[in-house]
Amino acid sequence: MTHPPIIKKGMTFFTMMALSLIMVGCHSFQATNPGELALENHAFISLWDTYNECLAGSDTEEMQLHLEVLHSAPTPISLNDSPIPVPTFIKNLSSTRNSRLAVDPRAMAAACSIRIGEVANQAADFHTALRTFQTIVENYPEPQYAFYVSKATQAIEQFATTRPVSLSSRDSFVQ
C-alpha cells in the first residue's frame, strides 16, 4: 500500500520525533543538587579509597573523619525515588545499576560505622562502641540496611551480657 508523500513525511517526522524523545528523555535528567545522582569516576575512586581506609583503620577518631566523608557522599536515585514519573512496567523491566551506580554510599557508611564500633570495642572504648552501634540501629531503618542493623544489634546485646571486669576503676564498664 502506498501512502501519499505528505503522509510519508508526517510518519517520518513522527518517527524521528518519537526516537528523539526516547533518546533525549533517557539522558536528559541531570542532577540539580549535588547529592542526587551517581559520582563522577574520580569522585567515586576517592570515595572508595575513603571507604577502604575506614575499614583498614585502627584509630577511631581518624575513622570518624572517613565516616563523615561517606555520609556527605551523593546517593543514587532509584526509579522509585525518581523526580520523573516512571511507569510501573518500565520499573519492572529495568536492569540493575551499572557498577558506578550500584555502590550505595549509605551502605558504605554503615559498614564503616560497624568497623568503628568494633575497633572501639577492641580498644576498650566501650562508650564509643556502644554509641556507634546504637547510632547504626537508629539511622538505618530501611530494609536494605538490615544486615548492618543486625550486626549492630548483636553487638549491643553482647554489651548487655558481657561486662569487662578489672581492678582499675578506669577500665570498668557500667551500663
N, CA, C and O of each residue as an XYZ file, in Angstrom:
700
protein
N       0.841     -1.160      0.000
C       0.000      0.000      0.000
C       0.896      1.236      0.000
O       1.819      1.329      0.810
N       0.649      2.135     -0.852
C       1.441      3.360     -0.927
C       0.673      4.495     -0.287
O      -0.547      4.602     -0.409
N       1.410      5.325      0.386
C       0.822      6.477      1.044
C       1.206      7.731      0.263
O       2.269      7.780     -0.355
N       0.357      8.726      0.290
C       0.731      9.989     -0.367
C       1.993     10.556      0.288
O       2.258     10.263      1.454
N       2.768     11.353     -0.433
C       4.036     11.881      0.092
C       3.869     12.663      1.398
O       4.751     12.616      2.255
N       2.776     13.367      1.561
C       2.583     14.153      2.785
C       2.454     13.242      4.001
O       2.935     13.588      5.080
N       1.818     12.094      3.846
C       1.661     11.136      4.944
C       3.004     10.481      5.253
O       3.332     10.256      6.418
N       3.787     10.172      4.205
C       5.115      9.584      4.423
C       5.995     10.547      5.205
O       6.703     10.145      6.129
N       5.946     11.841      4.824
C       6.747     12.830      5.537
C       6.274     12.960      6.979
O       7.083     13.098      7.896
N       4.953     12.914      7.172
C       4.398     13.006      8.526
C       4.806     11.818      9.374
O       5.160     11.977     10.543
N       4.757     10.631      8.793
C       5.156      9.427      9.526
C       6.653      9.455      9.846
O       7.074      9.077     10.939
N       7.447      9.909      8.871
C       8.883     10.010      9.098
C       9.164     11.025     10.200
O       9.977     10.776     11.089
N       8.488     12.171     10.137
C       8.665     13.203     11.144
C       8.255     12.682     12.518
O       8.977     12.880     13.495
N       7.108     12.020     12.601
C       6.626     11.471     13.865
C       7.603     10.434     14.415
O       7.899     10.430     15.610
N       8.100      9.562     13.553
C       9.051      8.536     13.962
C      10.336      9.167     14.493
O      10.864      8.752     15.525
N      10.834     10.184     13.767
C      12.060     10.851     14.207
C      11.842     11.566     15.540
O      12.708     11.524     16.413
N      10.705     12.211     15.699
C      10.407     12.904     16.952
C      10.294     11.907     18.104
O      10.809     12.159     19.194
N       9.632     10.791     17.873
C       9.470      9.779     18.915
C      10.827      9.211     19.323
O      11.104      9.062     20.513
N      11.669      8.895     18.348
C      13.000      8.375     18.662
C      13.841      9.420     19.392
O      14.567      9.092     20.331
N      13.742     10.672     18.961
C      14.480     11.747     19.638
C      14.021     11.896     21.079
O      14.842     12.042     21.986
N      12.732     11.859     21.287
C      12.188     11.992     22.635
C      12.636     10.842     23.521
O      12.985     11.043     24.684
N      12.625      9.660     22.977
C      13.064      8.499     23.751
C      14.540      8.623     24.112
O      14.920      8.388     25.260
N      15.372      8.989     23.142
C      16.806      9.104     23.393
C      17.126     10.253     24.344
O      17.931     10.088     25.261
N      16.519     11.390     24.144
C      16.783     12.545     24.993
C      16.171     12.331     26.370
O      16.778     12.694     27.378
N      14.992     11.752     26.427
C      14.317     11.522     27.699
C      15.111     10.623     28.614
O      15.094     10.807     29.831
N      15.802      9.659     28.054
C      16.579      8.736     28.874
C      17.838      9.384     29.435
O      18.371      8.930     30.447
N      18.308     10.424     28.795
C      19.565     11.031     29.218
C      19.428     12.477     29.641
O      20.423     13.109     29.996
N      18.230     13.014     29.613
C      18.089     14.446     29.837
C      18.061     14.838     31.308
O      18.388     15.982     31.625
N      17.686     13.948     32.219
C      17.624     14.334     33.626
C      19.028     14.421     34.187
O      19.755     13.429     34.233
N      19.395     15.589     34.603
C      20.693     15.808     35.222
C      20.469     16.290     36.644
O      19.447     16.907     36.944
N      21.397     16.017     37.493
C      21.271     16.409     38.892
C      21.248     17.925     39.025
O      22.038     18.621     38.387
N      20.350     18.432     39.850
C      20.337     19.856     40.149
C      20.934     20.114     41.522
O      21.345     21.234     41.826
N      20.981     19.089     42.342
C      21.593     19.189     43.667
C      22.770     18.233     43.720
O      22.725     17.180     43.085
N      23.822     18.563     44.456
C      24.995     17.707     44.468
C      24.749     16.303     44.995
O      25.524     15.403     44.671
N      23.727     16.071     45.779
C      23.507     14.756     46.354
C      22.512     13.899     45.616
O      21.995     12.942     46.192
N      22.215     14.203     44.351
C      21.137     13.495     43.681
C      21.537     12.240     42.929
O      20.834     11.233     43.011
N      22.622     12.266     42.212
C      22.926     11.138     41.336
C      24.274     10.517     41.655
O      24.903     10.830     42.666
N      24.690      9.655     40.790
C      25.943      8.935     40.982
C      27.136      9.870     40.849
O      27.004     11.028     40.453
N      28.274      9.350     41.182
C      29.515     10.119     41.217
C      30.256     10.047     39.889
O      30.117      9.090     39.128
N      31.040     11.075     39.633
C      31.988     11.023     38.526
C      33.062     10.001     38.909
O      33.198      9.648     40.080
N      33.808      9.537     37.934
C      34.785      8.481     38.168
C      35.815      8.862     39.236
O      36.088      8.065     40.133
N      36.393     10.073     39.155
C      37.418     10.463     40.125
C      36.833     10.585     41.535
O      37.492     10.241     42.517
N      35.592     11.075     41.629
C      34.954     11.195     42.941
C      34.632      9.813     43.504
O      34.734      9.586     44.709
N      34.247      8.897     42.628
C      33.961      7.537     43.068
C      35.219      6.877     43.620
O      35.183      6.252     44.680
N      36.325      7.013     42.904
C      37.584      6.405     43.346
C      37.991      6.990     44.692
O      38.436      6.260     45.578
N      37.842      8.295     44.848
C      38.171      8.942     46.122
C      37.287      8.407     47.245
O      37.766      8.137     48.346
N      35.996      8.257     46.959
C      35.077      7.724     47.955
C      35.431      6.278     48.299
O      35.402      5.887     49.466
N      35.762      5.495     47.290
C      36.133      4.097     47.514
C      37.401      4.008     48.369
O      37.501      3.157     49.253
N      38.365      4.892     48.101
C      39.589      4.915     48.913
C      39.271      5.265     50.365
O      39.820      4.667     51.290
N      38.388      6.229     50.555
C      37.988      6.620     51.909
C      37.339      5.440     52.635
O      37.624      5.181     53.804
N      36.467      4.736     51.926
C      35.796      3.562     52.491
C      36.821      2.500     52.905
O      36.749      1.962     54.010
N      37.759      2.205     52.031
C      38.780      1.199     52.342
C      39.673      1.633     53.500
O      40.059      0.806     54.326
N      40.007      2.930     53.568
C      40.803      3.430     54.682
C      40.048      3.286     55.998
O      40.643      2.985     57.032
N      38.742      3.501     55.955
C      37.936      3.327     57.163
C      37.961      1.868     57.611
O      38.160      1.579     58.791
N      37.760      0.960     56.673
C      37.732     -0.461     57.027
C      39.087     -0.964     57.526
O      39.146     -1.888     58.337
N      40.168     -0.362     57.047
C      41.506     -0.795     57.448
C      42.023     -0.020     58.666
O      43.097     -0.324     59.185
N      41.268      0.966     59.112
C      41.729      1.845     60.176
C      41.801      1.179     61.540
O      41.200      0.136     61.797
N      42.576      1.843     62.408
C      42.674      1.375     63.795
C      42.535      2.529     64.785
O      42.576      2.317     65.997
N      42.371      3.742     64.273
C      42.191      4.930     65.105
C      40.759      5.429     64.906
O      40.400      5.886     63.820
N      39.953      5.341     65.948
C      38.529      5.672     65.797
C      38.302      7.127     65.410
O      37.353      7.430     64.687
N      39.153      8.026     65.876
C      38.969      9.436     65.511
C      39.198      9.654     64.021
O      38.439     10.377     63.374
N      40.233      9.036     63.477
C      40.502      9.131     62.045
C      39.393      8.444     61.246
O      38.972      8.933     60.198
N      38.935      7.319     61.752
C      37.858      6.598     61.076
C      36.566      7.425     61.072
O      35.794      7.362     60.115
N      36.332      8.196     62.133
C      35.156      9.077     62.182
C      35.222     10.119     61.068
O      34.194     10.475     60.493
N      36.418     10.608     60.762
C      36.571     11.557     59.658
C      36.209     10.903     58.326
O      35.563     11.518     57.478
N      36.629      9.661     58.153
C      36.265      8.920     56.942
C      34.749      8.727     56.874
O      34.144      8.828     55.807
N      34.159      8.451     58.016
C      32.714      8.258     58.070
C      31.972      9.533     57.660
O      30.963      9.466     56.958
N      32.461     10.676     58.090
C      31.836     11.946     57.705
C      31.877     12.145     56.195
O      30.911     12.631     55.606
N      32.987     11.773     55.566
C      33.091     11.873     54.106
C      32.063     10.954     53.448
O      31.403     11.345     52.485
N      31.930      9.742     53.962
C      30.960      8.803     53.397
C      29.527      9.307     53.575
O      28.692      9.141     52.686
N      29.248      9.917     54.718
C      27.908     10.461     54.955
C      27.585     11.617     54.016
O      26.421     11.831     53.676
N      28.591     12.354     53.598
C      28.345     13.517     52.735
C      28.319     13.166     51.252
O      28.080     14.041     50.419
N      28.559     11.911     50.909
C      28.584     11.499     49.502
C      27.185     11.496     48.902
O      26.204     11.230     49.597
N      27.096     11.794     47.603
C      25.790     11.733     46.947
C      25.265     10.307     46.889
O      26.037      9.354     46.787
N      23.971     10.173     46.954
C      23.358      8.856     46.865
C      22.610      8.731     45.544
O      21.957      9.683     45.115
N      22.693      7.580     44.896
C      21.988      7.393     43.634
C      20.476      7.390     43.839
O      19.982      6.991     44.893
N      19.762      7.832     42.838
C      18.297      7.837     42.882
C      17.803      6.525     42.283
O      18.238      6.131     41.201
N      16.918      5.868     42.968
C      16.312      4.670     42.412
C      15.123      5.099     41.547
O      14.671      6.242     41.622
N      14.635      4.193     40.746
C      13.464      4.510     39.926
C      12.259      4.860     40.793
O      11.405      5.649     40.387
N      12.191      4.280     41.975
C      11.073      4.570     42.869
C      11.130      5.989     43.415
O      10.094      6.584     43.710
N      12.343      6.540     43.552
C      12.514      7.881     44.101
C      12.726      8.939     43.030
O      12.976     10.100     43.353
N      12.631      8.560     41.774
C      12.906      9.476     40.678
C      11.912     10.630     40.659
O      10.716     10.429     40.866
N      12.417     11.862     40.406
C      11.507     13.007     40.298
C      10.684     12.964     39.017
O       9.692     13.681     38.886
N      11.097     12.123     38.074
C      10.342     11.946     36.838
C       9.457     10.722     37.017
O       9.966      9.651     37.350
N       8.138     10.845     36.806
C       7.270      9.676     36.983
C       7.645      8.564     35.999
O       7.726      8.779     34.790
N       7.867      7.394     36.544
C       8.240      6.247     35.727
C       7.138      5.201     35.845
O       6.808      4.765     36.948
N       6.561      4.792     34.699
C       5.500      3.776     34.748
C       5.999      2.471     35.360
O       7.170      2.116     35.227
N       5.104      1.775     36.023
C       5.440      0.536     36.714
C       6.029     -0.510     35.767
O       6.967     -1.217     36.137
N       5.489     -0.616     34.552
C       6.001     -1.643     33.641
C       7.457     -1.362     33.255
O       8.209     -2.297     32.979
N       7.859     -0.107     33.234
C       9.256      0.216     32.941
C      10.121     -0.127     34.159
O      11.231     -0.641     34.011
N       9.609      0.158     35.359
C      10.358     -0.206     36.574
C      10.598     -1.705     36.621
O      11.669     -2.163     37.018
N       9.574     -2.474     36.205
C       9.709     -3.931     36.218
C      10.719     -4.421     35.191
O      11.337     -5.468     35.381
N      10.893     -3.671     34.098
C      11.817     -4.072     33.046
C      13.225     -3.534     33.255
O      14.148     -3.919     32.538
N      13.395     -2.656     34.220
C      14.702     -2.016     34.396
C      15.729     -3.020     34.896
O      15.417     -3.960     35.626
N      16.947     -2.787     34.482
C      18.032     -3.666     34.908
C      18.699     -3.071     36.141
O      18.363     -1.972     36.582
N      19.629     -3.804     36.673
C      20.359     -3.294     37.833
C      21.283     -2.169     37.377
O      21.573     -2.024     36.190
N      21.731     -1.387     38.336
C      22.607     -0.256     38.030
C      23.968     -0.742     37.558
O      24.422     -1.830     37.914
N      24.613      0.103     36.740
C      25.979     -0.260     36.372
C      26.876     -0.085     37.590
O      26.423      0.404     38.625
N      28.129     -0.475     37.483
C      28.981     -0.570     38.672
C      29.105      0.735     39.441
O      29.123      0.705     40.671
N      29.189      1.863     38.783
C      29.360      3.130     39.487
C      28.071      3.541     40.201
O      28.119      4.225     41.223
N      26.940      3.133     39.673
C      25.676      3.467     40.309
C      25.256      2.421     41.328
O      24.370      2.669     42.146
N      25.883      1.261     41.284
C      25.472      0.175     42.158
C      26.005      0.347     43.578
O      25.501     -0.296     44.499
N      26.990      1.182     43.772
C      27.560      1.382     45.092
C      26.671      2.349     45.861
O      26.338      3.431     45.378
N      26.300      1.944     47.049
C      25.440      2.769     47.897
C      26.299      3.388     48.992
O      26.746      2.680     49.895
N      26.538      4.697     48.929
C      27.361      5.333     49.961
C      26.810      5.175     51.375
O      27.581      5.157     52.334
N      25.487      5.060     51.521
C      24.927      4.833     52.866
C      25.328      3.459     53.394
O      25.609      3.305     54.582
N      25.356      2.467     52.514
C      25.798      1.131     52.934
C      27.282      1.157     53.282
O      27.716      0.496     54.225
N      28.054      1.917     52.522
C      29.477      2.060     52.825
C      29.646      2.727     54.197
O      30.498      2.320     54.988
N      28.836      3.745     54.472
C      28.908      4.429     55.766
C      28.490      3.492     56.891
O      29.080      3.519     57.971
N      27.482      2.667     56.649
C      27.044      1.716     57.676
C      28.150      0.704     57.974
O      28.407      0.382     59.134
N      28.800      0.207     56.927
C      29.899     -0.744     57.119
C      31.058     -0.084     57.865
O      31.681     -0.701     58.730
N      31.339      1.167     57.525
C      32.393      1.912     58.219
C      32.021      2.085     59.693
O      32.876      1.955     60.569
N      30.759      2.375     59.964
C      30.304      2.541     61.348
C      30.473      1.252     62.138
O      30.916      1.274     63.286
N      30.121      0.133     61.522
C      30.301     -1.169     62.180
C      31.774     -1.351     62.550
O      32.105     -1.769     63.660
N      32.637     -1.031     61.606
C      34.079     -1.186     61.847
C      34.556     -0.261     62.971
O      35.375     -0.664     63.796
N      34.053      0.964     63.006
C      34.417      1.889     64.082
C      34.000      1.306     65.428
O      34.764      1.354     66.392
N      32.793      0.759     65.496
C      32.324      0.144     66.736
C      33.194     -1.019     67.151
O      33.500     -1.174     68.333
N      33.598     -1.842     66.194
C      34.458     -2.994     66.503
C      35.828     -2.540     67.003
O      36.352     -3.079     67.977
N      36.397     -1.549     66.332
C      37.720     -1.052     66.737
C      37.641     -0.415     68.126
O      38.524     -0.626     68.958
N      36.597      0.354     68.371
C      36.426      0.982     69.689
C      36.262     -0.086     70.769
O      36.823      0.038     71.858
N      35.506     -1.117     70.474
C      35.303     -2.203     71.431
C      36.622     -2.912     71.737
O      36.915     -3.206     72.896
N      37.418     -3.188     70.702
C      38.713     -3.842     70.893
C      39.676     -2.970     71.690
O      40.537     -3.479     72.407
N      39.526     -1.647     71.560
C      40.393     -0.717     72.288
C      39.840     -0.408     73.677
O      40.367      0.455     74.380
N      38.781     -1.112     74.073
C      38.131     -0.930     75.373
C      37.500      0.459     75.521
O      37.307      0.945     76.635
N      37.184      1.081     74.404
C      36.441      2.345     74.415
C      34.963      1.980     74.277
O      34.349      2.191     73.231
N      34.415      1.434     75.341
C      33.077      0.865     75.292
C      31.996      1.912     75.061
O      30.979      1.631     74.426
N      32.210      3.098     75.566
C      31.225      4.165     75.362
C      31.084      4.489     73.870
O      29.968      4.583     73.357
N      32.216      4.659     73.176
C      32.192      4.955     71.732
C      31.605      3.784     70.968
O      30.803      3.981     70.055
N      31.987      2.581     71.322
C      31.478      1.396     70.628
C      29.962      1.299     70.755
O      29.255      1.126     69.762
N      29.472      1.411     71.986
C      28.029      1.299     72.211
C      27.275      2.419     71.499
O      26.244      2.172     70.873
N      27.781      3.638     71.591
C      27.142      4.783     70.934
C      27.116      4.580     69.415
O      26.114      4.891     68.770
N      28.198      4.065     68.844
C      28.272      3.832     67.400
C      27.256      2.782     66.966
O      26.548      2.974     65.978
N      27.182      1.679     67.695
C      26.229      0.626     67.345
C      24.788      1.114     67.488
O      23.936      0.782     66.665
N      24.515      1.895     68.522
C      23.163      2.436     68.699
C      22.797      3.395     67.571
O      21.649      3.424     67.126
N      23.756      4.167     67.113
C      23.526      5.093     66.009
C      23.167      4.345     64.728
O      22.311      4.788     63.963
N      23.816      3.223     64.500
C      23.503      2.407     63.315
C      22.052      1.941     63.371
O      21.323      2.042     62.384
N      21.641      1.438     64.511
C      20.258      0.951     64.660
C      19.258      2.088     64.414
O      18.223      1.890     63.778
N      19.581      3.271     64.924
C      18.666      4.408     64.789
C      18.642      5.003     63.381
O      17.586      5.431     62.915
N      19.783      5.036     62.698
C      19.895      5.760     61.430
C      19.676      4.928     60.177
O      19.628      5.481     59.079
N      19.543      3.631     60.311
C      19.396      2.781     59.124
C      18.165      1.875     59.230
O      18.306      0.652     59.259
N      16.965      2.454     59.288
C      15.765      1.630     59.433
C      15.310      0.946     58.131
O      14.485      0.033     58.171
N      15.839      1.379     56.986
C      15.406      0.828     55.707
C      15.808     -0.640     55.579
O      16.846     -1.048     56.101
N      14.991     -1.435     54.887
C      15.267     -2.879     54.791
C      16.592     -3.222     54.112
O      17.185     -4.256     54.418
N      17.065     -2.382     53.203
C      18.326     -2.712     52.527
C      19.536     -2.632     53.462
O      20.626     -3.074     53.100
N      19.351     -2.074     54.656
C      20.447     -1.971     55.624
C      20.248     -2.916     56.802
O      20.892     -2.754     57.839
N      19.376     -3.890     56.657
C      19.063     -4.814     57.750
C      20.297     -5.581     58.220
O      20.421     -5.875     59.409
N      21.193     -5.903     57.324
C      22.411     -6.621     57.697
C      23.211     -5.825     58.729
O      23.652     -6.372     59.740
N      23.393     -4.537     58.466
C      24.179     -3.687     59.360
C      23.463     -3.482     60.701
O      24.098     -3.472     61.756
N      22.160     -3.323     60.651
C      21.376     -3.174     61.880
C      21.455     -4.457     62.697
O      21.559     -4.410     63.923
N      21.406     -5.585     62.030
C      21.501     -6.869     62.725
C      22.859     -7.013     63.425
O      22.928     -7.428     64.582
N      23.937     -6.666     62.709
C      25.270     -6.743     63.325
C      25.377     -5.792     64.512
O      25.946     -6.149     65.543
N      24.837     -4.591     64.374
C      24.887     -3.612     65.468
C      24.062     -4.095     66.652
O      24.479     -3.958     67.802
N      22.901     -4.656     66.375
C      22.033     -5.168     67.441
C      22.724     -6.307     68.193
O      22.661     -6.368     69.421
N      23.376     -7.201     67.464
C      24.113     -8.292     68.102
C      25.222     -7.746     69.005
O      25.444     -8.248     70.107
N      25.903     -6.721     68.527
C      26.978     -6.122     69.327
C      26.417     -5.461     70.588
O      27.008     -5.563     71.664
N      25.278     -4.788     70.449
C      24.638     -4.161     71.618
C      24.216     -5.229     72.627
O      24.373     -5.043     73.833
N      23.684     -6.343     72.134
C      23.281     -7.438     73.026
C      24.490     -8.009     73.766
O      24.365     -8.427     74.917
N      25.652     -8.032     73.125
C      26.864     -8.506     73.804
C      27.249     -7.573     74.943
O      27.781     -8.017     75.961
N      26.982     -6.280     74.773
C      27.265     -5.334     75.859
C      26.382     -5.629     77.067
O      26.804     -5.466     78.212
N      25.160     -6.063     76.801
C      24.235     -6.350     77.897
C      24.636     -7.612     78.656
O      24.353     -7.731     79.848
N      25.295     -8.557     77.976
C      25.644     -9.824     78.618
C      27.098     -9.880     79.080
O      27.435    -10.646     79.983
N      27.955     -9.077     78.467
C      29.378     -9.105     78.799
C      29.777     -7.787     79.423
O      29.615     -6.719     78.832
N      30.294     -7.885     80.612
C      30.787     -6.680     81.283
C      32.236     -6.925     81.651
O      32.536     -7.817     82.444
N      33.131     -6.143     81.083
C      34.544     -6.324     81.407
C      34.793     -6.097     82.901
O      34.232     -5.186     83.510
N      35.633     -6.931     83.464
C      35.962     -6.835     84.883
C      37.424     -6.437     84.992
O      38.285     -6.966     84.289
N      37.683     -5.505     85.875
C      39.048     -5.045     86.075
C      39.181     -4.539     87.498
O      38.194     -4.150     88.123
N      40.387     -4.545     87.999
C      40.622     -3.991     89.320
C      40.732     -2.469     89.260
O      40.619     -1.795     90.284
N      40.948     -1.937     88.081
C      41.070     -0.486     87.913
C      39.695      0.099     87.627
O      38.962     -0.415     86.782
N      39.344      1.169     88.326
C      38.043      1.793     88.084
C      37.995      2.456     86.711
O      36.916      2.639     86.146
N      39.151      2.815     86.177
C      39.199      3.442     84.866
C      38.780      2.458     83.767
O      38.212      2.876     82.759
N      39.048      1.169     83.943
C      38.764      0.171     82.934
C      37.376     -0.442     83.059
O      36.934     -1.156     82.159
N      36.699     -0.180     84.137
C      35.410     -0.834     84.319
C      34.348     -0.232     83.414
O      34.394      0.950     83.076
N      33.410     -1.052     83.038
C      32.313     -0.639     82.166
C      31.007     -0.856     82.899
O      30.686     -1.980     83.284
N      30.266      0.194     83.092
C      28.974      0.106     83.749
C      27.946      0.616     82.777
O      28.109      1.684     82.187
N      26.904     -0.132     82.611
C      25.851      0.266     81.681
C      24.913      1.246     82.315
O      23.961      1.692     81.676
